Amino acid sequence: MRREEFDVGEYVDQMGFLLDLQLTDEYRDGVVANFERIMAIANLVNSFPLPEETEVAPVFEP
């Protein structure tokens, strides 16, 4: 199965349309850049393997 690349620019455009946001060209590039950073961080977090016996904590306590 072929996995297509995620197009951040297209995502921003579609979400802006769905949420009825008036995102001007002046800000679009910055929004796309921030979503690309978010995607890179999420990929790093999601690539970290967790053991099967790991349980979810019901409450976060720092």
JONORUR-V286026 format. One record per residue. N is the residue number from 1. RES is the residue in three letters. SS is DSSP state (alpha for helix, beta for strand, coil for the rest). OMEGA is omega in radians with two decimals (999 if undefined). NEAR is the number of other ideal C-beta (glycine too) atoms within 8 Angstrom. Layout:
n = (N	N)
res = (RES	RES)
ss = (SS	SS)
omega = (OMEGA	OMEGA)
near = (NEAR	NEAR)
This chain:
n = (1	2	3	4	5	6	7	8	9	10	11	12	13	14	15	16	17	18	19	20	21	22	23	24	25	26	27	28	29	30	31	32	33	34	35	36	37	38	39	40	41	42	43	44	45	46	47	48	49	50	51	52	53	54	55	56	57	58	59	60	61	62)
res = (MET	ARG	ARG	GLU	GLU	PHE	ASP	VAL	GLY	GLU	TYR	VAL	ASP	GLN	MET	GLY	PHE	LEU	LEU	ASP	LEU	GLN	LEU	THR	ASP	GLU	TYR	ARG	ASP	GLY	VAL	VAL	ALA	ASN	PHE	GLU	ARG	ILE	MET	ALA	ILE	ALA	ASN	LEU	VAL	ASN	SER	PHE	PRO	LEU	PRO	GLU	GLU	THR	GLU	VAL	ALA	PRO	VAL	PHE	GLU	PRO)
ss = (coil	coil	coil	coil	coil	coil	coil	alpha	alpha	alpha	alpha	alpha	alpha	alpha	alpha	alpha	alpha	alpha	coil	coil	coil	coil	coil	coil	alpha	alpha	alpha	alpha	alpha	alpha	alpha	alpha	alpha	alpha	alpha	alpha	alpha	alpha	alpha	alpha	alpha	alpha	alpha	alpha	alpha	alpha	coil	coil	coil	coil	coil	coil	coil	coil	coil	coil	coil	coil	coil	coil	coil	coil)
omega = (-3.11	3.11	3.13	3.09	3.10	-3.14	-3.07	3.13	3.11	3.11	3.14	3.13	-3.11	3.12	3.07	3.11	-3.11	-3.12	-3.13	3.09	3.10	-3.10	-3.11	3.13	-3.14	-3.08	-3.04	-3.11	3.10	3.11	3.12	3.14	3.12	3.10	3.07	3.08	3.11	-3.14	3.13	3.12	3.14	3.11	3.11	3.14	-3.10	-3.14	-3.14	-3.10	3.07	3.09	-3.12	-3.08	3.11	3.14	3.11	3.10	-3.13	-3.13	3.07	3.07	-3.11	999)
near = (2	3	4	4	4	6	6	10	8	7	10	13	8	8	9	10	7	6	6	5	6	5	8	6	5	4	8	11	7	7	10	11	8	8	11	9	8	8	10	8	8	8	8	8	7	6	6	6	4	5	5	4	4	6	4	4	6	3	4	4	4	2)
